Amino acid sequence: MVKESIIAKNPTAYHNYEITDKIEAGIVLYGTEIKSIRSGKVNLKDSYATVEKNGEVFVHSMHISPYEHGNIYNKDPLRPKKLLLNKNEIQKITGLITQKGFTLVPIEIYFKGNFVKLQLGIGKGKKLYDKREDLKKKEAERKIERYMKN
């Protein structure tokens, strides 16, 4: 059994999108980026993923802070990072996101054994009234839990 430890989550993924499907992908990273990730200096807040014309998937705007003790080997914190997926997974993703309103959203980044994995969600953007409805449901559940606790 491989132990998983979550490094960072995208706080707005479930708020802004209705996630219908999830896919696990590896990431192409350099040494100083791995060291920064191990120290927890990664941010997924405004990140998104795209399928390029050549059939490769990239994640954009995922901020990995430069490693403090690195020098010339530090890379640009916002550079596009290639995701490692096989051809069948890329074809599945392409088929799903070509539908109107669907997009690829990074949900969380975690260690699986010694490897860094990124969980991608295929989601459809929520409207404002859907977001309000979700907040009402969460508030009602919290109230019920408080009453049940007492």
LUMVO-567851 format. One record per atom (N, C-alpha, C): residue in one letter; x, y, z; atom name; residue number from 1. Coordinates in steps of 0.2 Angstrom, whole numbers, plus 5000, padded with zeros to 4 digits. Atoms other than C-alpha are relative to their C-alpha. Layout:
<rs>
("A", (X, Y, Z), "CA", NUM)
...
</rs>
This chain:
<rs>
("M", (5004, 4994, 5000), "N", 1)
("M", (5000, 5000, 5000), "CA", 1)
("M", (5004, 5006, 5000), "C", 1)
("V", (4996, 4994, 5001), "N", 2)
("V", (5007, 5017, 4995), "CA", 2)
("V", (4997, 5005, 5004), "C", 2)
("K", (5003, 4995, 4995), "N", 3)
("K", (5005, 5031, 5008), "CA", 3)
("K", (5000, 5006, 4996), "C", 3)
("E", (5001, 4994, 5003), "N", 4)
("E", (4998, 5047, 5001), "CA", 4)
("E", (5000, 5006, 5005), "C", 4)
("S", (5000, 4994, 4996), "N", 5)
("S", (5001, 5064, 5009), "CA", 5)
("S", (4998, 5006, 4996), "C", 5)
("I", (5002, 4994, 5004), "N", 6)
("I", (4992, 5080, 5003), "CA", 6)
("I", (5005, 5005, 5001), "C", 6)
("I", (4996, 4994, 4999), "N", 7)
("I", (5003, 5095, 5000), "CA", 7)
("I", (4996, 5006, 5000), "C", 7)
("A", (5004, 4994, 5000), "N", 8)
("A", (4991, 5108, 4994), "CA", 8)
("A", (4993, 4998, 4996), "C", 8)
("K", (5006, 5001, 5004), "N", 9)
("K", (4973, 5109, 4988), "CA", 9)
("K", (4998, 5007, 4997), "C", 9)
("N", (5002, 4994, 5003), "N", 10)
("N", (4964, 5121, 4977), "CA", 10)
("N", (4994, 5002, 5003), "C", 10)
("P", (5006, 4998, 4996), "N", 11)
("P", (4952, 5131, 4988), "CA", 11)
("P", (4994, 5002, 4996), "C", 11)
("T", (5006, 4998, 5004), "N", 12)
("T", (4941, 5137, 4974), "CA", 12)
("T", (4997, 4995, 4995), "C", 12)
("A", (5002, 5005, 5005), "N", 13)
("A", (4939, 5121, 4964), "CA", 13)
("A", (4993, 4998, 5001), "C", 13)
("Y", (5007, 5003, 4999), "N", 14)
("Y", (4923, 5114, 4972), "CA", 14)
("Y", (4995, 5006, 5000), "C", 14)
("H", (5005, 4994, 5000), "N", 15)
("H", (4916, 5132, 4974), "CA", 15)
("H", (4998, 5002, 4993), "C", 15)
("N", (5001, 4997, 5007), "N", 16)
("N", (4918, 5137, 4956), "CA", 16)
("N", (4998, 4995, 4995), "C", 16)
("Y", (5002, 5006, 5005), "N", 17)
("Y", (4915, 5120, 4947), "CA", 17)
("Y", (4997, 4995, 5003), "C", 17)
("E", (5004, 5006, 4998), "N", 18)
("E", (4904, 5105, 4948), "CA", 18)
("E", (5005, 4995, 4997), "C", 18)
("I", (4995, 5005, 5002), "N", 19)
("I", (4917, 5091, 4947), "CA", 19)
("I", (4997, 4994, 4998), "C", 19)
("T", (5003, 5006, 5002), "N", 20)
("T", (4911, 5076, 4937), "CA", 20)
("T", (5004, 4994, 5000), "C", 20)
("D", (4995, 5005, 5000), "N", 21)
("D", (4927, 5066, 4935), "CA", 21)
("D", (5006, 5002, 5002), "C", 21)
("K", (4993, 4998, 4998), "N", 22)
("K", (4944, 5065, 4942), "CA", 22)
("K", (5005, 4995, 4997), "C", 22)
("I", (4995, 5004, 5003), "N", 23)
("I", (4960, 5059, 4935), "CA", 23)
("I", (5007, 5002, 5003), "C", 23)
("E", (4993, 4999, 4997), "N", 24)
("E", (4978, 5057, 4943), "CA", 24)
("E", (5005, 5000, 4994), "C", 24)
("A", (4994, 4999, 5005), "N", 25)
("A", (4993, 5063, 4933), "CA", 25)
("A", (5006, 5002, 5004), "C", 25)
("G", (4994, 4999, 4998), "N", 26)
("G", (5011, 5064, 4936), "CA", 26)
("G", (5002, 5007, 4998), "C", 26)
("I", (4998, 4993, 5002), "N", 27)
("I", (5021, 5081, 4934), "CA", 27)
("I", (5007, 5000, 4999), "C", 27)
("V", (4993, 4999, 5001), "N", 28)
("V", (5037, 5085, 4926), "CA", 28)
("V", (5003, 5006, 5004), "C", 28)
("L", (4998, 4995, 4995), "N", 29)
("L", (5047, 5094, 4939), "CA", 29)
("L", (5008, 5000, 5000), "C", 29)
("Y", (4993, 5000, 4999), "N", 30)
("Y", (5065, 5099, 4942), "CA", 30)
("Y", (5002, 5000, 5007), "C", 30)
("G", (4998, 5002, 4993), "N", 31)
("G", (5076, 5096, 4958), "CA", 31)
("G", (4998, 5005, 5005), "C", 31)
("T", (5002, 4995, 4995), "N", 32)
("T", (5073, 5113, 4966), "CA", 32)
("T", (4993, 5001, 5001), "C", 32)
("E", (5007, 4999, 5000), "N", 33)
("E", (5055, 5113, 4962), "CA", 33)
("E", (4997, 4994, 5005), "C", 33)
("I", (5002, 5005, 4996), "N", 34)
("I", (5053, 5096, 4971), "CA", 34)
("I", (5002, 5002, 5008), "C", 34)
("K", (4998, 4998, 4994), "N", 35)
("K", (5063, 5103, 4986), "CA", 35)
("K", (4995, 5005, 5003), "C", 35)
("S", (5005, 4995, 4998), "N", 36)
("S", (5050, 5118, 4987), "CA", 36)
("S", (4994, 4996, 5002), "C", 36)
("I", (5006, 5004, 4999), "N", 37)
("I", (5036, 5106, 4986), "CA", 37)
("I", (5000, 4996, 5006), "C", 37)
("R", (5000, 5004, 4994), "N", 38)
("R", (5042, 5095, 5000), "CA", 38)
("R", (5000, 5005, 5006), "C", 38)
("S", (5001, 4995, 4994), "N", 39)
("S", (5043, 5111, 5011), "CA", 39)
("S", (4993, 5003, 5000), "C", 39)
("G", (5007, 4997, 5000), "N", 40)
("G", (5025, 5115, 5006), "CA", 40)
("G", (4999, 5006, 4997), "C", 40)
("K", (5000, 4994, 5003), "N", 41)
("K", (5028, 5130, 4995), "CA", 41)
("K", (4997, 5000, 4993), "C", 41)
("V", (5004, 5001, 5007), "N", 42)
("V", (5015, 5127, 4981), "CA", 42)
("V", (4993, 5003, 5001), "C", 42)
("N", (5007, 4997, 5000), "N", 43)
("N", (4999, 5136, 4977), "CA", 43)
("N", (4996, 4998, 4994), "C", 43)
("L", (5004, 5002, 5006), "N", 44)
("L", (4985, 5130, 4966), "CA", 44)
("L", (4994, 5004, 4999), "C", 44)
("K", (5006, 4996, 5000), "N", 45)
("K", (4973, 5144, 4968), "CA", 45)
("K", (4997, 5002, 4993), "C", 45)
("D", (5002, 4998, 5007), "N", 46)
("D", (4972, 5151, 4950), "CA", 46)
("D", (5002, 4996, 4995), "C", 46)
("S", (4997, 5005, 5005), "N", 47)
("S", (4979, 5136, 4941), "CA", 47)
("S", (4994, 4997, 4996), "C", 47)
("Y", (5004, 5003, 5005), "N", 48)
("Y", (4971, 5128, 4926), "CA", 48)
("Y", (5004, 4995, 4996), "C", 48)
("A", (4996, 5004, 5004), "N", 49)
("A", (4976, 5114, 4914), "CA", 49)
("A", (4997, 5000, 4993), "C", 49)
("T", (5002, 5000, 5007), "N", 50)
("T", (4975, 5113, 4895), "CA", 50)
("T", (5003, 4994, 4996), "C", 50)
("V", (4997, 5005, 5005), "N", 51)
("V", (4977, 5100, 4881), "CA", 51)
("V", (5002, 5004, 4994), "C", 51)
("E", (4997, 4996, 5006), "N", 52)
("E", (4989, 5107, 4868), "CA", 52)
("E", (4998, 4996, 4994), "C", 52)
("K", (5001, 5003, 5006), "N", 53)
("K", (4988, 5104, 4850), "CA", 53)
("K", (5004, 4994, 4998), "C", 53)
("N", (4996, 5006, 5001), "N", 54)
("N", (5002, 5091, 4850), "CA", 54)
("N", (4998, 4994, 5005), "C", 54)
("G", (5003, 5006, 4996), "N", 55)
("G", (4992, 5080, 4862), "CA", 55)
("G", (5003, 5000, 5007), "C", 55)
("E", (4997, 5000, 4993), "N", 56)
("E", (5001, 5085, 4878), "CA", 56)
("E", (4996, 5004, 5005), "C", 56)
("V", (5004, 4997, 4995), "N", 57)
("V", (4993, 5091, 4894), "CA", 57)
("V", (5005, 5004, 5004), "C", 57)
("F", (4996, 4996, 4995), "N", 58)
("F", (5000, 5106, 4904), "CA", 58)
("F", (4996, 5003, 5005), "C", 58)
("V", (5004, 4996, 4995), "N", 59)
("V", (4995, 5115, 4920), "CA", 59)
("V", (5004, 5006, 5000), "C", 59)
("H", (4998, 4993, 5000), "N", 60)
("H", (4997, 5134, 4920), "CA", 60)
("H", (4998, 5003, 5007), "C", 60)
("S", (5001, 4996, 4994), "N", 61)
("S", (4998, 5146, 4934), "CA", 61)
("S", (5000, 4997, 5007), "C", 61)
("M", (4999, 5004, 4994), "N", 62)
("M", (5003, 5133, 4947), "CA", 62)
("M", (5006, 5003, 5003), "C", 62)
("H", (4994, 4997, 4997), "N", 63)
("H", (5015, 5143, 4958), "CA", 63)
("H", (5004, 4996, 5005), "C", 63)
("I", (4995, 5003, 4996), "N", 64)
("I", (5030, 5134, 4965), "CA", 64)
("I", (5005, 5005, 5002), "C", 64)
("S", (4996, 4995, 4998), "N", 65)
("S", (5040, 5146, 4975), "CA", 65)
("S", (5007, 4998, 4999), "C", 65)
("P", (4993, 5002, 5000), "N", 66)
("P", (5059, 5146, 4972), "CA", 66)
("P", (5003, 4998, 5006), "C", 66)
("Y", (4997, 5003, 4994), "N", 67)
("Y", (5069, 5135, 4983), "CA", 67)
("Y", (5005, 5005, 5003), "C", 67)
("E", (4995, 4994, 4997), "N", 68)
("E", (5079, 5147, 4996), "CA", 68)
("E", (5007, 4998, 4999), "C", 68)
("H", (4993, 5002, 5000), "N", 69)
("H", (5095, 5137, 4995), "CA", 69)
("H", (5002, 4999, 4993), "C", 69)
("G", (4999, 5001, 5007), "N", 70)
("G", (5094, 5135, 4976), "CA", 70)
("G", (5003, 5007, 4997), "C", 70)
("N", (4997, 4994, 5003), "N", 71)
("N", (5104, 5147, 4965), "CA", 71)
("N", (4998, 5000, 4992), "C", 71)
("I", (5001, 4999, 5007), "N", 72)
("I", (5105, 5146, 4946), "CA", 72)
("I", (4995, 4994, 4998), "C", 72)
("Y", (5004, 5005, 5002), "N", 73)
("Y", (5095, 5130, 4946), "CA", 73)
("Y", (4992, 5001, 5001), "C", 73)
("N", (5007, 4999, 4999), "N", 74)
("N", (5079, 5138, 4951), "CA", 74)
("N", (4996, 5002, 4994), "C", 74)
("K", (5004, 4999, 5006), "N", 75)
("K", (5065, 5139, 4938), "CA", 75)
("K", (4995, 5005, 5001), "C", 75)
("D", (5005, 4995, 5000), "N", 76)
("D", (5052, 5152, 4934), "CA", 76)
("D", (4994, 4997, 5004), "C", 76)
("P", (5006, 5003, 4996), "N", 77)
("P", (5038, 5149, 4948), "CA", 77)
("P", (4994, 4999, 4996), "C", 77)
("L", (5006, 5000, 5004), "N", 78)
("L", (5024, 5151, 4935), "CA", 78)
("L", (5000, 4996, 4994), "C", 78)
("R", (4999, 5003, 5006), "N", 79)
("R", (5031, 5141, 4921), "CA", 79)
("R", (4995, 4994, 4999), "C", 79)
("P", (5004, 5005, 5002), "N", 80)
("P", (5019, 5129, 4912), "CA", 80)
("P", (5003, 4993, 5002), "C", 80)
("K", (4997, 5007, 4998), "N", 81)
("K", (5022, 5111, 4919), "CA", 81)
("K", (4996, 4995, 4996), "C", 81)
("K", (5003, 5005, 5004), "N", 82)
("K", (5019, 5096, 4908), "CA", 82)
("K", (4998, 4994, 5005), "C", 82)
("L", (5003, 5006, 4996), "N", 83)
("L", (5008, 5082, 4915), "CA", 83)
("L", (5001, 4994, 4996), "C", 83)
("L", (4998, 5007, 5002), "N", 84)
("L", (5012, 5064, 4913), "CA", 84)
("L", (4993, 4996, 5000), "C", 84)
("L", (5006, 5004, 5001), "N", 85)
("L", (4996, 5055, 4906), "CA", 85)
("L", (5001, 4995, 4994), "C", 85)
("N", (4999, 5004, 5006), "N", 86)
("N", (4995, 5040, 4894), "CA", 86)
("N", (4995, 5003, 4994), "C", 86)
("K", (5004, 4998, 5005), "N", 87)
("K", (4987, 5042, 4877), "CA", 87)
("K", (4992, 4999, 5001), "C", 87)
("N", (5007, 5002, 4999), "N", 88)
("N", (4970, 5034, 4882), "CA", 88)
("N", (4997, 5006, 5004), "C", 88)
("E", (5003, 4995, 4996), "N", 89)
("E", (4968, 5046, 4896), "CA", 89)
("E", (5000, 5007, 4997), "C", 89)
("I", (5000, 4994, 5004), "N", 90)
("I", (4972, 5061, 4885), "CA", 90)
("I", (4994, 5000, 4996), "C", 90)
("Q", (5006, 5000, 5004), "N", 91)
("Q", (4959, 5056, 4873), "CA", 91)
("Q", (4994, 5000, 5003), "C", 91)
("K", (5006, 5000, 4996), "N", 92)
("K", (4946, 5053, 4886), "CA", 92)
("K", (4999, 5008, 5003), "C", 92)
("I", (5001, 4993, 4998), "N", 93)
("I", (4950, 5071, 4893), "CA", 93)
("I", (4998, 5004, 4995), "C", 93)
("T", (5002, 4995, 5006), "N", 94)
("T", (4949, 5079, 4876), "CA", 94)
("T", (4993, 4999, 4998), "C", 94)
("G", (5007, 5002, 5001), "N", 95)
("G", (4932, 5070, 4873), "CA", 95)
("G", (4996, 5004, 5005), "C", 95)
("L", (5005, 4997, 4995), "N", 96)
("L", (4925, 5077, 4889), "CA", 96)
("L", (5000, 5007, 5000), "C", 96)
("I", (4999, 4992, 5000), "N", 97)
("I", (4932, 5095, 4888), "CA", 97)
("I", (4998, 5003, 4994), "C", 97)
("T", (5003, 4996, 5006), "N", 98)
("T", (4926, 5098, 4871), "CA", 98)
("T", (4993, 5001, 5000), "C", 98)
("Q", (5007, 4998, 4999), "N", 99)
("Q", (4908, 5098, 4877), "CA", 99)
("Q", (5000, 5007, 5003), "C", 99)
("K", (5001, 4993, 4998), "N", 100)
("K", (4902, 5115, 4881), "CA", 100)
("K", (5000, 5001, 5007), "C", 100)
("G", (5000, 4998, 4993), "N", 101)
("G", (4906, 5122, 4898), "CA", 101)
("G", (5005, 4996, 5004), "C", 101)
("F", (4996, 5004, 4995), "N", 102)
("F", (4918, 5109, 4904), "CA", 102)
("F", (5008, 5002, 4999), "C", 102)
("T", (4993, 4998, 4999), "N", 103)
("T", (4936, 5112, 4909), "CA", 103)
("T", (5004, 4996, 5004), "C", 103)
("L", (4996, 5004, 4996), "N", 104)
("L", (4951, 5104, 4917), "CA", 104)
("L", (5002, 5005, 5006), "C", 104)
("V", (4998, 4996, 4994), "N", 105)
("V", (4954, 5110, 4935), "CA", 105)
("V", (5004, 4996, 5005), "C", 105)
("P", (4996, 5004, 4995), "N", 106)
("P", (4968, 5105, 4947), "CA", 106)
("P", (4997, 5000, 5006), "C", 106)
("I", (5003, 5001, 4994), "N", 107)
("I", (4961, 5099, 4963), "CA", 107)
("I", (5005, 5000, 5006), "C", 107)
("E", (4995, 5001, 4995), "N", 108)
("E", (4975, 5094, 4974), "CA", 108)
("E", (5007, 4997, 4997), "C", 108)
("I", (4993, 5003, 5002), "N", 109)
("I", (4994, 5090, 4973), "CA", 109)
("I", (5002, 4996, 5007), "C", 109)
("Y", (4999, 5004, 4994), "N", 110)
("Y", (5000, 5076, 4984), "CA", 110)
("Y", (5006, 4995, 4998), "C", 110)
("F", (4995, 5005, 5001), "N", 111)
("F", (5014, 5063, 4986), "CA", 111)
("F", (4997, 4993, 5000), "C", 111)
("K", (5002, 5007, 5001), "N", 112)
("K", (5011, 5045, 4981), "CA", 112)
("K", (5006, 4996, 5000), "C", 112)
("G", (4993, 5003, 4999), "N", 113)
("G", (5026, 5036, 4988), "CA", 113)
("G", (5005, 5006, 4999), "C", 113)
("N", (4995, 4995, 5001), "N", 114)
("N", (5041, 5046, 4982), "CA", 114)
("N", (4998, 5005, 4994), "C", 114)
("F", (5001, 4996, 5006), "N", 115)
("F", (5032, 5054, 4967), "CA", 115)
("F", (4994, 5005, 5001), "C", 115)
("V", (5005, 4995, 4999), "N", 116)
("V", (5022, 5070, 4966), "CA", 116)
("V", (4994, 4999, 4995), "C", 116)
("K", (5005, 5001, 5005), "N", 117)
("K", (5005, 5068, 4958), "CA", 117)
("K", (4995, 5006, 5001), "C", 117)
("L", (5005, 4995, 5001), "N", 118)
("L", (4991, 5080, 4953), "CA", 118)
("L", (4994, 4997, 4999), "C", 118)
("Q", (5007, 5003, 5002), "N", 119)
("Q", (4973, 5076, 4954), "CA", 119)
("Q", (4996, 5006, 4996), "C", 119)
("L", (5003, 4996, 5004), "N", 120)
("L", (4964, 5084, 4940), "CA", 120)
("L", (4992, 4999, 5000), "C", 120)
("G", (5007, 5001, 5001), "N", 121)
("G", (4945, 5087, 4939), "CA", 121)
("G", (4997, 5003, 4994), "C", 121)
("I", (5004, 4998, 5006), "N", 122)
("I", (4934, 5088, 4924), "CA", 122)
("I", (4994, 5003, 5003), "C", 122)
("G", (5006, 4997, 4997), "N", 123)
("G", (4921, 5101, 4929), "CA", 123)
("G", (4997, 5005, 4996), "C", 123)
("K", (5004, 4996, 5004), "N", 124)
("K", (4908, 5112, 4923), "CA", 124)
("K", (4999, 5006, 5005), "C", 124)
("G", (5001, 4994, 4996), "N", 125)
("G", (4907, 5130, 4929), "CA", 125)
("G", (4993, 5001, 5003), "C", 125)
("K", (5006, 4999, 4996), "N", 126)
("K", (4894, 5134, 4942), "CA", 126)
("K", (4998, 5008, 4999), "C", 126)
("K", (5003, 4993, 5001), "N", 127)
("K", (4882, 5149, 4940), "CA", 127)
("K", (5000, 5003, 5007), "C", 127)
("L", (5001, 4996, 4994), "N", 128)
("L", (4880, 5162, 4954), "CA", 128)
("L", (4995, 4997, 5005), "C", 128)
("Y", (5005, 5003, 4996), "N", 129)
("Y", (4864, 5154, 4960), "CA", 129)
("Y", (5002, 4993, 5003), "C", 129)
("D", (4998, 5006, 4998), "N", 130)
("D", (4872, 5137, 4961), "CA", 130)
("D", (5005, 5000, 5006), "C", 130)
("K", (4995, 4998, 4995), "N", 131)
("K", (4886, 5144, 4972), "CA", 131)
("K", (4996, 5001, 5007), "C", 131)
("R", (5004, 4998, 4994), "N", 132)
("R", (4873, 5152, 4984), "CA", 132)
("R", (4996, 4994, 5003), "C", 132)
("E", (5003, 5005, 4997), "N", 133)
("E", (4863, 5136, 4985), "CA", 133)
("E", (5004, 4995, 5004), "C", 133)
("D", (4996, 5004, 4996), "N", 134)
("D", (4878, 5126, 4990), "CA", 134)
("D", (5002, 5003, 5007), "C", 134)
("L", (4999, 4997, 4993), "N", 135)
("L", (4882, 5138, 5004), "CA", 135)
("L", (4994, 4999, 5004), "C", 135)
("K", (5006, 5001, 4996), "N", 136)
("K", (4864, 5137, 5010), "CA", 136)
("K", (5000, 4993, 5003), "C", 136)
("K", (5000, 5007, 4997), "N", 137)
("K", (4866, 5118, 5011), "CA", 137)
("K", (5005, 4999, 5005), "C", 137)
("K", (4994, 5000, 4995), "N", 138)
("K", (4883, 5119, 5020), "CA", 138)
("K", (4998, 5003, 5007), "C", 138)
("E", (5002, 4996, 4993), "N", 139)
("E", (4876, 5131, 5033), "CA", 139)
("E", (4994, 4996, 5003), "C", 139)
("A", (5005, 5004, 4997), "N", 140)
("A", (4860, 5120, 5036), "CA", 140)
("A", (5003, 4993, 5003), "C", 140)
("E", (4996, 5006, 4997), "N", 141)
("E", (4872, 5104, 5038), "CA", 141)
("E", (5003, 5002, 5006), "C", 141)
("R", (4997, 4998, 4994), "N", 142)
("R", (4882, 5114, 5051), "CA", 142)
("R", (4995, 5001, 5006), "C", 142)
("K", (5004, 4999, 4994), "N", 143)
("K", (4867, 5119, 5061), "CA", 143)
("K", (4997, 4993, 5002), "C", 143)
("I", (5003, 5007, 4998), "N", 144)
("I", (4860, 5101, 5061), "CA", 144)
("I", (5005, 4996, 5004), "C", 144)
("E", (4995, 5003, 4996), "N", 145)
("E", (4877, 5095, 5067), "CA", 145)
("E", (5001, 5003, 5007), "C", 145)
("R", (5000, 4997, 4993), "N", 146)
("R", (4877, 5108, 5081), "CA", 146)
("R", (4995, 4998, 5004), "C", 146)
("Y", (5006, 5002, 4996), "N", 147)
("Y", (4860, 5103, 5087), "CA", 147)
("Y", (5001, 4992, 5002), "C", 147)
("M", (4999, 5007, 4998), "N", 148)
("M", (4864, 5084, 5086), "CA", 148)
("M", (5006, 4999, 5005), "C", 148)
("K", (4995, 5001, 4995), "N", 149)
("K", (4880, 5087, 5096), "CA", 149)
("K", (4998, 5002, 5007), "C", 149)
("N", (5002, 4998, 4993), "N", 150)
("N", (4871, 5096, 5110), "CA", 150)
("N", (4994, 4995, 5002), "C", 150)
</rs>
